Amino acid sequence: MGFYTVKPESLESLESLPHLFRTCSKPLYPQSAADIAALLVIAAFSAIYLLRGTVWDRPDSHHYILFERPQQNDDHKHPRLEATRNIAQKLEESDNDCVIFWGSQSGTGEGFARRLAKECQQRFSLATIVADLSDYDPETIRLVPLSKLVVFILSTYGEGDPSDNALGFWDWVTKDLGDSALLCNLRYAAFGLGNSNYQHYNRVITVVTELLDQQGAQRLIAVGKSDDAARSTEEDFMAWKEEFFAAIALQLQLEEHPVVYQATLSVSKAESLKFSDLHQDDPSQFQGQSKASTKTSATRPLNIKAARELFQVGSRNCVHMEVDIGEHPGLAYKTGDHIGIWPTNPETEVENLLRALGRQAQGDMPLQLQSLSAETRLKLPTPTTLNTLSRFHLEICAPLSRDAMLGLAEFAPTTDAKAFVTELSRDSKRYQELISHTHITLGRFLELASPELAWKDLPLSWVIETLPSFQPRYYSISSSSVLSPYRIAITALVAADPLPVILPGKVAAVVNGVATNYLHTLSQALNSDNPDVTVSKVIPYHLPTSGKPYIYAHIRRSKFKLPVSKTTPVIMIAAGTGVAPFRAFLTERAKVAASAEVGAMRLFFGCRNPNEDYIYRDELESIQEKLCANGTGDLKIITAYSRTKDSKVYVQDRVMEHIAEVLQLLEDGASLYVCGRTAMAKEVGRRVVDGARRQRGLGQTMAEEWLETLKRQGKWKEDVWG
C-alpha cells in the first residue's frame, strides 16, 4: 500500500473527516522499494534536524561579511579578517607592537590617537594600531604581554564622566579586580583631555592610571594632562608626545628616522561614476555615529517646521527652531534630553580651501577613497566628491595645529613658503602670537604662507587625514516631551566670538560658530518671502535646493531630568540660552499643576539686558501669572542683568542674595539644576558652599562634602559647556 495524499479540495465538509480517519486507520507498511527509499530520505532529514544545534546552528565564520561596507573591505589588498574583541590576540595576529586606545566624546582624543600612531610608525617604525575602547573586551588588556606597549588617551566630560565609548572599560577598571599583580605585564602610557573649569578636572585619566598602578601596571612616563580652559590642549599634547617619544627611544631602544609623509589612505578619481552613485550630505553615516549607543538615537533628516529670532541686538542674535520627529517611528525624546545637530561648513570656507589647494575645478569630480591598512577603518563616505567632504564631513573651520603645520613643509610651493611654515611650526611663541588675533584654518594658513601660488602638490590624502572628522553639536532641548512629543524645540545663540588681542595694534578676528550660524541661515531660508531667492548667496551655506529646509540630527539621552515626584521643589539656575531646558521644565510643571499639586519652583535667570536678550520672557511670565492666579503652583523668577546702566549683577549674585531660601529648599528635599557655561556653574557652586558655611556654621571642608553628597544623590545636576 502506498502513502495517502489528501488534497484540501477533497474536504467538501467536516462530515467527510470520520470516513478519512477510518480509511487511514489501517496499519501502514512500506510496500515497495520506492516506499523504503522515501522513508530513508525522511529519516536522514530528521537526523539533520535533530542535530541542527551542532550543524545548522553553528556560527558562520563569514557572517560578519554581510554587514561590511564595500568601501571598507579593500578586497584586492587585504584579506577579510573576522574582528576579534581580544586585544592581545589582535596585536599578535596583526604583528603590531603598540596599541593606542582612545576614549573621546568630541573626537579630539581620537584625532590625537591617530596622529600619535602615525608618528610612531614614521619616526620609529613601531607597528601601531589605533583602537576604539568599545571595540575590545577590556579584560583582555591584562593578556597583553610586556613586550607590547599600550597607550590610553582618555577624555573627561561633564561631572567627571568617561566618554560613551569608554564606559565598558571604565566599569572594568573601576571594579575590584582582586589580584594586586593582575596587570604586572602591562606597560603603558597615558594622556588625558579635560577642562579645569570643571570640578572634576581630568578625573577619568587620574582614576584609571591610579587603578592601573595599583594592579601592578608599569607606567612608561608621567601621565599627561591637557586643559581646554586654558586653550592649551594642542600644546599640552605636543609636549607630552615628545616626552613619550624620548622614553620609547630610550627604554625600547628604538632608532628614530627622519619623518617623511606616508599616506594611510588613497584618493583616486572615479570619473566613470554618475552623480547618483556618490554619497552626499549625510555627515553622520560614517563617523561620529558609526557605533550604536544606548545614549543616542539614530541620525535622521528632520524637517524644520518653524523658526524665529528671539532677539537681535547688534551682531548678537538668538534663534528658536522647531523640528519634526513624528515622521520617524521610534525616534522619541524626554524632557531634558539633548539634540545633536550635524551642521554644514560655510561655502566661503569651502571655496577658500579649494582655491588654496588649486582644486576649484575639481570640486565635483567623483573620488574613491580607500584605506591602505587592514587595521584602519575608513570613516568617510566613498565614492564622493571634494565638495561633499569639505561641506559635510571634515572640520575645515577648525584651527590648524602647530603640529600639522610642520607636516606641510615638504609640500610648500615655494622656498619662502617652506621657510615660513617651518619657522612658525617650530616656534611655539610665534604660533601663539598668530592664533591670538587670527583664526587660522587650513585654507587660510595655506593662503597666508603662499599668497600667489596654490599648494597643488599637497596630496588630498594629507588634507583628509589631517582635518578632523565632523562632529555633532549638542543643544539642550527647550520643549517638553509631554506637551510636544513630536516637535523638538532648539534654542541657539548665534555665535560670533572675538579672539582676545594679545599683541598691541592687532585687530581681533571673529570666530563664527559653524552650527549656530548654519541654524540661523536655515531660519532665514524658512521665513524667506521669496522662495526663489537662495539665502546662501547672502549668508553662504549650502542649503537644500527644493522642499522645506531640514537638518540632520539625533537625540542623546540626558540625566538632566525633573524629579519623579511632582511635589519635589526645584531650583533652576541659568544664564543666556541655559534657560532652554527650564522652559521645558516649567511648561511641563504648569501642565501638571492644572490637575495636581506641584512643588515650589525657583528660576534664577541672568542675561545682559531685560530689553535685549531676556529670551522667552513673555512665556515665562505668563506661566508665573497663571500659576499665581490659579493658586496651583509656587513659581518665582529672580532675574540678574549684567549690562544695564543701573547695575551689573550676575545670576550667582542673585543666588547668594537668596541663599537662605535656597538652603532651606535643599533641606526640604529640593532638586537644584544649573545650566549654562562651566564658569558660571562653578561660581554658583562656590557661592552655595560659602552660604552653607556662613548660614549653617559648617567648616569649608564639611560644606564642600555636603555639596558633593547632593551631587552623588542626584539632587544637584549640571548641564554645562565651555
C-alpha positions as CSV (number, residue, x, y, z in Angstrom):
1,M,0.0,0.0,0.0
2,G,1.3,3.4,-0.9
3,F,1.0,6.7,1.0
4,Y,-2.3,8.5,1.1
5,T,-2.4,12.1,-0.2
6,V,-5.4,14.1,0.9
7,K,-5.9,17.4,-1.1
8,P,-7.7,20.3,0.6
9,E,-10.3,20.5,-2.1
10,S,-11.5,16.9,-1.3
11,L,-12.7,18.0,2.1
12,E,-16.0,19.3,0.9
13,S,-17.3,19.3,4.5
14,L,-16.4,18.4,8.0
15,E,-18.7,15.3,7.6
16,S,-16.0,13.6,5.4
17,L,-13.4,13.6,8.2
18,P,-14.6,10.4,10.0
19,H,-14.5,8.5,6.8
20,L,-11.0,9.6,6.2
21,F,-9.9,8.7,9.7
22,R,-11.3,5.2,9.3
23,T,-9.6,4.8,5.9
24,C,-6.3,5.9,7.3
25,S,-6.5,3.9,10.4
26,K,-5.2,0.7,8.8
27,P,-1.5,-0.2,9.6
28,L,0.9,1.4,7.1
29,Y,3.9,-0.7,5.9
30,P,6.4,0.0,3.1
31,Q,5.1,-1.9,0.1
32,S,7.8,-1.1,-2.5
33,A,11.4,0.0,-3.0
34,A,10.1,3.5,-3.6
35,D,8.5,3.4,-0.1
36,I,11.7,2.3,1.5
37,A,13.7,5.0,-0.3
38,A,11.2,7.7,0.8
39,L,11.5,6.5,4.4
40,L,15.3,6.7,4.3
41,V,15.2,10.2,3.0
42,I,12.8,11.3,5.8
43,A,15.0,9.6,8.4
44,A,18.1,11.4,7.0
45,F,16.4,14.8,7.1
46,S,15.1,14.1,10.6
47,A,18.6,13.3,11.9
48,I,19.9,16.5,10.4
49,Y,17.1,18.4,12.0
50,L,17.8,16.9,15.4
51,L,21.5,17.7,15.1
52,R,20.9,21.3,14.0
53,G,22.4,22.6,17.2
54,T,25.8,21.2,16.1
55,V,25.5,21.6,12.4
56,W,23.0,24.2,11.1
57,D,23.1,26.5,14.2
58,R,26.9,26.5,14.2
59,P,28.1,30.2,13.9
60,D,29.0,31.1,10.4
61,S,32.6,32.3,10.4
62,H,31.9,34.6,7.5
63,H,28.6,36.0,8.8
64,Y,30.3,39.4,9.5
65,I,30.8,39.9,5.8
66,L,27.1,40.6,5.4
67,F,27.5,43.8,7.5
68,E,30.6,45.2,5.9
69,R,30.5,48.2,3.7
70,P,32.1,47.6,0.3
71,Q,34.4,50.6,0.6
72,Q,35.8,49.2,3.8
73,N,36.8,45.8,2.5
74,D,39.8,46.6,0.4
75,D,39.5,43.1,-1.1
76,H,42.3,43.3,-3.6
77,K,44.8,44.4,-1.0
78,H,43.8,42.8,2.3
79,P,42.0,39.5,3.1
80,R,39.0,39.8,5.2
81,L,39.7,39.0,8.9
82,E,36.9,38.4,11.3
83,A,37.1,41.0,14.0
84,T,38.3,39.8,17.4
85,R,37.5,41.5,20.7
86,N,40.7,40.2,22.3
87,I,43.2,43.0,22.0
88,A,46.1,40.7,22.9
89,Q,45.1,38.3,20.1
90,K,44.7,41.3,17.7
91,L,48.2,42.5,18.4
92,E,49.6,39.1,17.8
93,E,47.7,38.4,14.6
94,S,48.4,41.7,13.1
95,D,52.1,41.7,14.2
96,N,51.8,45.1,15.9
97,D,53.8,46.1,18.9
98,C,51.7,49.1,20.2
99,V,48.0,49.8,20.6
100,I,46.7,53.3,21.3
101,F,43.2,53.2,22.9
102,W,41.1,56.3,22.7
103,G,38.0,57.3,24.7
104,S,36.6,60.6,23.2
105,Q,33.3,62.4,23.1
106,S,34.1,65.2,20.7
107,G,36.7,63.4,18.5
108,T,39.7,65.3,19.8
109,G,41.1,62.3,21.6
110,E,40.6,60.1,18.6
111,G,42.5,62.6,16.5
112,F,45.4,62.6,18.9
113,A,45.5,58.8,18.9
114,R,45.7,58.6,15.1
115,R,48.4,61.3,15.0
116,L,50.4,59.6,17.6
117,A,50.1,56.2,15.9
118,K,51.2,57.6,12.6
119,E,54.3,59.3,14.1
120,C,55.2,56.0,15.9
121,Q,55.3,54.4,12.6
122,Q,57.1,57.2,10.8
123,R,59.7,58.1,13.4
124,F,60.5,54.7,14.9
125,S,58.9,52.1,12.6
126,L,56.9,51.0,15.6
127,A,54.0,49.0,14.3
128,T,51.0,50.6,15.9
129,I,47.2,50.2,15.8
130,V,44.5,52.7,16.9
131,A,41.7,51.2,18.9
132,D,38.2,52.4,19.9
133,L,37.9,51.2,23.5
134,S,34.4,49.9,22.8
135,D,35.8,47.6,20.1
136,Y,37.5,45.3,22.6
137,D,36.7,43.4,25.8
138,P,38.6,45.4,28.5
139,E,39.5,42.3,30.5
140,T,41.8,41.2,27.6
141,I,44.1,44.1,28.2
142,R,45.6,42.1,31.0
143,L,46.7,39.5,28.4
144,V,48.9,42.0,26.5
145,P,52.5,40.9,27.1
146,L,55.2,43.1,28.4
147,S,56.8,43.2,25.0
148,K,53.9,45.2,23.7
149,L,53.1,48.9,24.6
150,V,49.6,50.2,25.5
151,V,48.7,53.9,25.3
152,F,45.4,55.4,26.7
153,I,44.1,58.7,25.5
154,L,41.0,59.5,27.5
155,S,38.8,62.5,27.8
156,T,36.7,63.6,30.8
157,Y,33.5,65.5,30.4
158,G,30.5,66.6,32.5
159,E,30.9,65.7,36.1
160,G,34.0,63.6,35.7
161,D,32.4,61.1,33.4
162,P,34.1,59.0,30.8
163,S,33.1,59.2,27.1
164,D,30.4,57.0,25.8
165,N,32.8,54.6,24.1
166,A,34.9,54.2,27.3
167,L,32.0,53.2,29.6
168,G,32.7,49.4,29.4
169,F,36.4,50.0,30.0
170,W,35.6,52.3,32.9
171,D,33.3,49.7,34.5
172,W,36.0,47.1,34.3
173,V,38.9,49.2,35.6
174,T,37.0,50.7,38.5
175,K,35.7,47.4,39.8
176,D,37.6,45.3,42.4
177,L,39.9,43.3,40.2
178,G,41.2,41.3,43.2
179,D,44.8,40.4,42.4
180,S,47.1,43.3,43.0
181,A,49.6,41.9,40.4
182,L,47.0,41.3,37.8
183,L,48.4,43.9,35.4
184,C,52.1,43.4,36.2
185,N,52.8,42.6,32.5
186,L,51.1,45.8,31.2
187,R,53.5,48.6,30.1
188,Y,51.6,51.7,29.4
189,A,51.5,55.5,28.9
190,A,48.5,57.8,29.3
191,F,47.3,61.2,28.3
192,G,44.1,62.9,29.4
193,L,41.9,65.6,28.0
194,G,40.0,67.8,30.4
195,N,38.9,71.3,31.3
196,S,39.9,72.9,34.6
197,N,36.7,74.9,34.7
198,Y,35.0,71.7,35.7
199,Q,35.3,70.5,39.3
200,H,36.5,67.0,38.3
201,Y,39.3,68.2,36.0
202,N,40.8,65.2,34.2
203,R,39.2,62.8,36.6
204,V,39.0,59.9,34.2
205,I,42.7,59.7,33.3
206,T,43.6,60.2,37.0
207,V,41.3,57.4,38.3
208,V,42.3,55.0,35.5
209,T,46.1,55.4,35.9
210,E,45.9,55.1,39.7
211,L,44.0,51.9,39.4
212,L,46.3,50.5,36.8
213,D,49.3,51.2,39.0
214,Q,47.6,49.6,42.0
215,Q,47.2,46.4,39.9
216,G,51.0,46.4,39.1
217,A,51.0,48.0,35.7
218,Q,54.3,49.6,34.6
219,R,54.0,53.3,33.7
220,L,56.3,54.4,30.9
221,I,56.3,58.2,31.7
222,A,54.3,60.6,33.8
223,V,50.6,61.0,32.9
224,G,50.0,63.9,30.5
225,K,47.0,66.2,31.0
226,S,45.6,68.9,28.8
227,D,43.5,71.9,29.9
228,D,40.9,73.1,27.4
229,A,40.0,76.0,29.7
230,A,43.5,77.5,29.1
231,R,43.2,76.8,25.3
232,S,46.4,74.7,25.6
233,T,45.1,71.3,24.7
234,E,47.2,71.1,21.5
235,E,50.4,72.4,23.1
236,D,49.9,70.1,26.1
237,F,49.6,67.1,23.8
238,M,52.7,68.1,21.8
239,A,54.8,68.5,24.9
240,W,53.7,65.1,26.3
241,K,54.2,63.5,22.9
242,E,57.8,64.5,22.8
243,E,58.4,63.0,26.3
244,F,56.7,59.9,25.1
245,F,58.9,59.5,22.0
246,A,62.1,60.2,24.1
247,A,61.0,57.5,26.5
248,I,60.3,54.8,23.9
249,A,63.6,55.6,22.1
250,L,65.5,55.1,25.4
251,Q,63.5,52.3,27.0
252,L,62.6,50.3,23.9
253,Q,65.9,51.1,22.2
254,L,64.2,52.3,19.1
255,E,66.1,54.2,16.4
256,E,64.5,57.4,15.2
257,H,64.2,58.1,11.5
258,P,63.6,61.4,9.5
259,V,59.8,61.9,9.2
260,V,58.6,61.6,5.6
261,Y,54.9,61.7,4.8
262,Q,53.3,58.3,4.4
263,A,49.6,58.2,3.3
264,T,47.2,55.9,5.2
265,L,44.6,56.2,2.5
266,S,44.5,56.5,-1.2
267,V,42.4,59.1,-3.1
268,S,41.7,58.2,-6.8
269,K,39.5,59.7,-9.5
270,A,36.3,57.8,-10.3
271,E,35.2,59.6,-13.4
272,S,33.0,56.8,-14.7
273,L,30.6,57.2,-11.8
274,K,27.5,59.2,-12.0
275,F,26.3,61.8,-9.5
276,S,23.6,59.4,-8.3
277,D,26.4,56.9,-7.3
278,L,28.0,59.3,-4.9
279,H,27.5,59.9,-1.2
280,Q,26.1,63.3,-0.5
281,D,25.0,65.3,2.5
282,D,24.6,62.9,5.5
283,P,27.6,63.7,7.7
284,S,26.8,61.2,10.4
285,Q,26.8,58.0,8.3
286,F,30.5,57.1,8.5
287,Q,31.9,58.9,11.5
288,G,30.7,60.0,14.9
289,Q,27.8,57.6,15.0
290,S,29.4,54.6,13.4
291,K,28.6,52.7,16.6
292,A,25.2,52.1,18.2
293,S,25.0,53.8,21.5
294,T,22.5,53.4,24.3
295,K,22.6,57.1,24.8
296,T,21.9,58.3,21.3
297,S,19.3,57.6,18.7
298,A,19.8,57.1,15.0
299,T,20.5,60.2,13.0
300,R,17.6,61.3,10.8
301,P,16.8,64.3,8.4
302,L,14.4,66.4,10.4
303,N,12.1,68.9,8.7
304,I,12.1,72.3,10.2
305,K,8.5,73.3,10.9
306,A,9.0,76.7,12.5
307,A,11.8,79.2,13.3
308,R,12.0,82.7,14.6
309,E,14.6,85.1,16.1
310,L,14.2,85.6,19.8
311,F,16.3,88.7,19.7
312,Q,18.8,90.6,17.5
313,V,21.0,93.2,19.1
314,G,23.9,94.4,17.0
315,S,25.9,91.3,16.0
316,R,24.2,89.1,18.6
317,N,21.0,87.2,17.8
318,C,19.3,84.1,19.1
319,V,17.2,81.5,17.1
320,H,14.3,79.4,18.2
321,M,13.7,76.5,15.9
322,E,11.2,73.6,15.9
323,V,11.9,70.3,14.1
324,D,9.5,67.4,13.4
325,I,10.3,63.9,14.6
326,G,6.8,62.5,14.0
327,E,7.8,61.2,10.6
328,H,10.4,58.9,12.0
329,P,8.9,56.0,14.0
330,G,11.0,55.0,17.0
331,L,12.5,58.5,17.3
332,A,11.5,60.0,20.7
333,Y,12.8,62.2,23.4
334,K,12.2,63.0,27.0
335,T,12.2,66.4,28.6
336,G,15.8,67.4,29.4
337,D,17.4,65.5,26.6
338,H,19.9,66.9,24.1
339,I,19.7,67.1,20.3
340,G,22.9,66.6,18.3
341,I,22.9,68.6,15.1
342,W,25.2,67.9,12.2
343,P,25.9,71.3,10.6
344,T,27.4,72.3,7.2
345,N,30.6,74.3,6.6
346,P,30.1,77.8,5.1
347,E,30.6,78.0,1.4
348,T,33.2,80.8,1.8
349,E,35.4,78.4,3.8
350,V,34.9,75.6,1.2
351,E,35.9,78.0,-1.6
352,N,38.9,79.3,0.3
353,L,40.3,75.7,0.9
354,L,39.8,74.6,-2.7
355,R,41.4,77.8,-4.0
356,A,44.4,77.4,-1.7
357,L,44.8,73.8,-2.9
358,G,44.4,74.8,-6.6
359,R,41.5,72.5,-7.0
360,Q,38.5,74.8,-7.6
361,A,37.7,72.9,-10.9
362,Q,37.8,69.5,-9.2
363,G,35.2,70.1,-6.5
364,D,32.6,67.9,-8.1
365,M,34.9,65.2,-9.5
366,P,34.0,61.7,-8.2
367,L,36.6,60.4,-5.8
368,Q,37.2,56.9,-4.5
369,L,38.8,56.7,-1.0
370,Q,40.4,53.5,0.2
371,S,42.3,52.6,3.4
372,L,45.8,51.4,2.8
373,S,45.9,49.4,6.0
374,A,43.7,46.5,7.1
375,E,43.8,47.9,10.6
376,T,42.4,51.3,9.7
377,R,38.7,51.7,9.3
378,L,37.7,54.3,6.8
379,K,35.4,56.8,8.5
380,L,34.4,58.9,5.4
381,P,32.0,58.1,2.6
382,T,33.2,56.8,-0.7
383,P,32.7,57.3,-3.5
384,T,32.2,61.1,-3.0
385,T,33.5,64.5,-4.1
386,L,35.8,67.0,-2.6
387,N,32.9,69.5,-2.3
388,T,30.9,67.0,-0.3
389,L,33.8,66.2,2.0
390,S,34.6,69.8,2.6
391,R,30.9,70.8,3.2
392,F,29.6,67.9,5.3
393,H,32.4,65.6,6.6
394,L,35.5,67.5,7.5
395,E,36.0,70.2,10.1
396,I,37.6,72.7,7.7
397,C,36.8,75.6,10.0
398,A,38.9,74.0,12.9
399,P,42.1,75.9,13.8
400,L,45.2,74.4,12.3
401,S,47.6,72.9,14.9
402,R,51.3,73.7,15.1
403,D,52.0,70.0,14.7
404,A,50.0,69.9,11.4
405,M,51.9,73.0,10.1
406,L,55.2,71.1,10.4
407,G,53.9,68.4,8.1
408,L,53.1,70.9,5.4
409,A,56.7,72.0,4.8
410,E,57.7,69.2,2.3
411,F,54.8,70.2,0.0
412,A,55.3,74.0,0.0
413,P,55.1,75.6,-3.5
414,T,58.0,78.0,-2.9
415,T,61.1,78.1,-0.8
416,D,59.8,81.2,1.0
417,A,56.6,79.3,1.9
418,K,58.6,76.3,3.2
419,A,60.8,78.6,5.4
420,F,57.7,80.4,6.8
421,V,55.9,77.2,7.6
422,T,59.0,75.5,9.2
423,E,59.9,78.5,11.3
424,L,56.3,79.1,12.6
425,S,55.7,75.4,13.3
426,R,58.8,75.1,15.4
427,D,58.3,78.4,17.4
428,S,55.6,78.0,19.9
429,K,55.7,81.7,20.9
430,R,55.2,82.9,17.3
431,Y,52.5,80.4,16.8
432,Q,50.6,81.6,19.9
433,E,51.0,85.2,18.8
434,L,49.5,84.3,15.4
435,I,46.5,82.5,16.7
436,S,45.8,85.1,19.4
437,H,44.4,87.5,16.8
438,T,43.7,85.3,13.8
439,H,41.6,82.3,13.3
440,I,43.9,80.0,11.3
441,T,42.1,77.3,9.4
442,L,44.0,75.1,6.9
443,G,42.7,77.1,3.9
444,R,43.6,80.4,5.5
445,F,47.0,79.3,6.5
446,L,47.9,77.9,3.1
447,E,47.0,81.3,1.5
448,L,48.9,83.1,4.3
449,A,52.0,81.1,3.6
450,S,51.8,81.3,-0.2
451,P,49.5,84.1,-1.3
452,E,50.4,83.8,-5.0
453,L,50.8,80.1,-5.7
454,A,48.4,77.3,-4.8
455,W,49.5,74.2,-2.9
456,K,48.9,71.8,-5.9
457,D,51.5,69.3,-4.6
458,L,49.7,68.8,-1.3
459,P,48.1,65.4,-1.5
460,L,44.4,65.2,-0.9
461,S,45.2,62.2,1.4
462,W,47.2,64.5,3.6
463,V,44.3,67.0,3.8
464,I,41.7,64.3,4.6
465,E,43.9,62.6,7.2
466,T,44.8,65.9,8.9
467,L,41.5,67.6,9.2
468,P,39.2,66.3,12.0
469,S,36.0,64.5,11.0
470,F,32.8,66.5,11.5
471,Q,31.2,66.1,14.9
472,P,27.7,66.9,16.0
473,R,26.9,70.0,18.1
474,Y,24.7,69.4,21.1
475,Y,21.9,71.6,22.4
476,S,19.6,71.2,25.4
477,I,16.1,70.7,24.1
478,S,13.8,73.5,25.1
479,S,10.4,71.8,24.6
480,S,8.6,69.3,26.8
481,S,8.0,65.8,25.5
482,V,4.7,65.7,27.4
483,L,3.3,68.8,25.7
484,S,5.1,68.4,22.4
485,P,6.1,64.8,21.8
486,Y,6.6,65.1,18.0
487,R,8.3,68.5,17.9
488,I,11.7,69.4,19.3
489,A,12.5,73.0,20.1
490,I,16.1,74.2,19.8
491,T,17.4,77.5,21.3
492,A,20.7,78.7,19.8
493,L,22.7,81.8,20.4
494,V,24.3,82.7,17.1
495,A,28.0,82.7,18.0
496,A,30.5,85.3,16.7
497,D,33.2,85.3,19.3
498,P,36.1,87.7,19.0
499,L,39.5,86.3,19.9
500,P,41.4,88.0,22.7
501,V,44.0,90.5,21.4
502,I,47.4,90.0,23.0
503,L,49.6,92.0,20.6
504,P,49.2,95.8,20.6
505,G,47.9,97.2,17.3
506,K,46.4,93.9,16.2
507,V,42.7,93.6,15.3
508,A,41.0,90.5,16.7
509,A,39.4,88.0,14.4
510,V,35.8,86.9,14.9
511,V,35.2,83.1,15.1
512,N,31.8,82.3,13.8
513,G,30.1,79.3,15.3
514,V,29.6,76.8,12.5
515,A,26.4,75.2,13.8
516,T,24.6,78.3,15.2
517,N,25.2,80.3,12.0
518,Y,24.0,77.4,10.0
519,L,20.8,77.3,12.0
520,H,20.4,81.0,11.6
521,T,20.7,80.6,7.8
522,L,18.1,77.8,7.8
523,S,15.8,80.0,9.8
524,Q,16.1,82.8,7.3
525,A,15.5,80.4,4.4
526,L,12.4,79.1,6.0
527,N,11.0,82.6,6.5
528,S,12.1,84.0,3.2
529,D,9.3,85.8,1.4
530,N,10.7,84.8,-2.0
531,P,11.4,81.1,-2.2
532,D,13.3,81.6,-5.4
533,V,16.0,83.6,-3.7
534,T,18.8,81.4,-2.4
535,V,19.6,82.6,1.1
536,S,23.0,81.0,0.8
537,K,24.0,83.9,-1.6
538,V,23.6,86.3,1.4
539,I,24.8,84.0,4.2
540,P,27.0,81.4,2.5
541,Y,25.8,78.0,3.4
542,H,24.9,75.1,1.1
543,L,21.1,74.6,1.6
544,P,18.6,72.2,0.1
545,T,17.6,73.4,-3.3
546,S,14.0,72.2,-3.1
547,G,11.4,71.4,-0.4
548,K,11.5,72.5,3.2
549,P,14.8,73.1,4.9
550,Y,15.9,70.2,7.2
551,I,18.7,69.3,9.5
552,Y,20.5,66.0,10.2
553,A,20.2,65.3,13.9
554,H,19.9,62.7,16.6
555,I,18.7,62.6,20.2
556,R,21.1,62.0,23.1
557,R,19.7,60.8,26.5
558,S,20.5,63.0,29.5
559,K,20.3,62.7,33.2
560,F,19.1,66.3,33.4
561,K,15.6,65.4,34.4
562,L,12.8,66.7,36.6
563,P,12.2,64.7,39.8
564,V,9.8,61.8,39.5
565,S,7.7,63.3,42.3
566,K,5.8,66.3,41.0
567,T,5.7,67.7,44.6
568,T,9.5,67.9,44.9
569,P,10.7,71.6,44.9
570,V,13.0,72.6,42.1
571,I,15.6,75.3,41.9
572,M,16.7,76.3,38.4
573,I,19.8,78.5,37.7
574,A,20.6,79.6,34.2
575,A,22.2,82.3,32.1
576,G,21.5,83.1,28.5
577,T,20.4,80.1,26.4
578,G,21.0,78.0,29.5
579,V,17.3,78.7,30.3
580,A,16.3,76.4,27.4
581,P,15.7,73.2,29.4
582,F,14.0,75.2,32.1
583,R,11.5,76.5,29.6
584,A,10.6,72.8,29.1
585,F,10.6,72.1,32.8
586,L,8.2,75.0,33.6
587,T,5.7,74.4,30.8
588,E,5.5,70.7,31.9
589,R,5.1,71.6,35.6
590,A,2.4,74.1,34.7
591,K,0.5,71.5,32.8
592,V,0.6,69.2,35.8
593,A,-0.4,72.0,38.1
594,A,-3.7,72.2,36.3
595,S,-4.8,69.0,37.8
596,A,-2.4,68.1,40.7
597,E,-0.2,69.6,43.3
598,V,3.3,70.6,42.3
599,G,6.3,71.6,44.4
600,A,7.8,75.1,44.7
601,M,9.8,76.4,41.7
602,R,12.5,79.0,41.7
603,L,14.1,80.2,38.5
604,F,17.3,82.3,38.7
605,F,17.9,83.7,35.3
606,G,20.7,86.0,34.1
607,C,21.1,87.9,30.8
608,R,22.6,91.2,29.7
609,N,19.6,93.5,29.5
610,P,15.9,92.8,30.0
611,N,15.0,94.8,26.9
612,E,17.5,93.0,24.7
613,D,18.2,89.3,25.4
614,Y,15.6,88.1,28.0
615,I,14.5,85.2,25.9
616,Y,11.1,83.6,26.4
617,R,10.2,86.4,28.8
618,D,6.6,86.5,27.8
619,E,6.2,82.8,28.1
620,L,7.9,82.5,31.5
621,E,5.9,85.5,33.0
622,S,2.7,84.1,31.6
623,I,3.3,80.8,33.3
624,Q,4.1,82.6,36.5
625,E,0.9,84.7,36.3
626,K,-1.3,81.7,35.5
627,L,0.0,79.7,38.4
628,C,-0.3,82.6,40.8
629,A,-3.9,83.3,39.6
630,N,-5.0,79.7,40.0
631,G,-3.1,79.2,43.2
632,T,-1.9,75.9,41.9
633,G,1.9,76.5,41.9
634,D,4.6,78.5,43.7
635,L,6.9,79.9,41.0
636,K,9.3,82.8,41.5
637,I,11.5,84.2,38.7
638,I,14.6,86.0,40.0
639,T,16.5,87.9,37.3
640,A,20.0,89.3,37.1
641,Y,21.1,91.8,34.4
642,S,24.8,92.3,33.8
643,R,24.8,95.1,31.2
644,T,22.3,97.8,32.3
645,K,23.1,101.4,33.3
646,D,22.0,100.9,36.8
647,S,23.5,97.6,37.7
648,K,26.0,94.8,36.8
649,V,24.6,91.7,38.5
650,Y,25.2,88.1,37.6
651,V,23.0,85.2,38.3
652,Q,25.3,83.8,41.0
653,D,24.9,87.1,42.8
654,R,21.2,86.6,43.0
655,V,21.6,83.1,44.3
656,M,23.7,84.5,47.1
657,E,21.1,87.1,47.9
658,H,18.5,84.3,48.3
659,I,20.9,81.8,49.8
660,A,18.7,81.3,53.0
661,E,15.7,80.2,50.9
662,V,17.9,78.1,48.6
663,L,19.4,76.2,51.6
664,Q,16.0,75.7,53.1
665,L,14.6,74.3,49.9
666,L,17.5,72.0,49.6
667,E,17.0,70.8,53.2
668,D,13.3,70.2,52.3
669,G,14.4,67.8,49.5
670,A,14.6,70.2,46.6
671,S,16.5,69.3,43.4
672,L,18.8,72.0,42.1
673,Y,19.7,72.4,38.4
674,V,22.4,74.6,36.8
675,C,22.6,75.1,33.0
676,G,25.0,77.4,31.2
677,R,28.7,77.9,31.0
678,T,31.0,76.0,33.2
679,A,32.5,79.1,34.8
680,M,29.0,80.3,35.9
681,A,28.2,76.8,37.3
682,K,31.5,76.7,39.1
683,E,30.8,80.1,40.7
684,V,27.2,79.1,41.7
685,G,28.7,76.1,43.5
686,R,31.2,78.2,45.3
687,R,28.6,80.7,46.4
688,V,26.3,77.9,47.7
689,V,29.2,76.3,49.6
690,D,30.0,79.8,51.0
691,G,26.4,80.3,52.0
692,A,26.2,76.9,53.7
693,R,29.4,77.7,55.6
694,R,28.1,81.0,56.9
695,Q,24.4,80.2,57.4
696,R,24.8,76.7,58.8
697,G,28.1,77.2,60.6
698,L,29.9,74.5,58.6
699,G,33.6,74.3,58.0
700,Q,34.9,74.7,54.5
701,T,35.6,71.0,54.1
702,M,32.3,70.0,55.5
703,A,30.4,72.4,53.3
704,E,32.2,71.1,50.2
705,E,31.5,67.5,51.2
706,W,27.8,68.4,51.7
707,L,27.7,69.7,48.1
708,E,29.3,66.6,46.8
709,T,26.8,64.5,48.7
710,L,24.0,66.4,46.9
711,K,25.6,65.6,43.6
712,R,26.0,61.9,44.3
713,Q,22.4,61.7,45.4
714,G,21.2,63.4,42.1
715,K,19.9,66.4,44.0
716,W,22.3,68.8,42.2
717,K,22.6,68.4,38.5
718,E,24.5,70.4,35.9
719,D,24.2,70.8,32.1
720,V,27.1,72.9,31.3
721,W,29.6,73.7,28.5
722,G,32.6,75.8,27.6
